[in-house]
Amino acid sequence: MAKEHPLLQELRELSPAYFRQLKYDPETTEYETSLHMRDYQHLMTTISDLLKLCIAVTEEEAEVYSPWVAHLDRSIHNTLELIVQLLPMHESEFMDHLLHYFNSDGEGEDGA
């Protein structure tokens, strides 16, 4: 086997200390990252604010001139995809079960 170039070896050794944000998932061959939220209220407020932002910039009267936003439509699309990923879908299914439980006088779904 060919010996690795010393610079490449040094970069490989340094990479775990610097590449910390994205985590590789070998099953999907994609990278993942995480967001830290205080609680569900913080998560829902963040989702709401992102949606409001998308609504505001898509208004017909809204004009966005910014050197950092060259492709507004792509930015909105990416933001909406992030919002979909942030929605607590599994938790909402659990909350539906709780709602049914609380509305049935604690009897549970089977009435027992």
LINUR-V435390 format. One record per run of one state. SS is the DSSP state (a for helix, b for strand, c for the rest). FROM is the first residue (numbers start at 1). TO is the last residue. If there is no record, write none. Layout:
SS FROM TO
SS FROM TO
//
This chain:
c 1 5
a 6 18
c 19 22
b 23 25
c 26 29
b 30 32
c 33 39
a 40 58
c 59 71
a 72 86
c 87 88
a 89 103
c 104 112
//
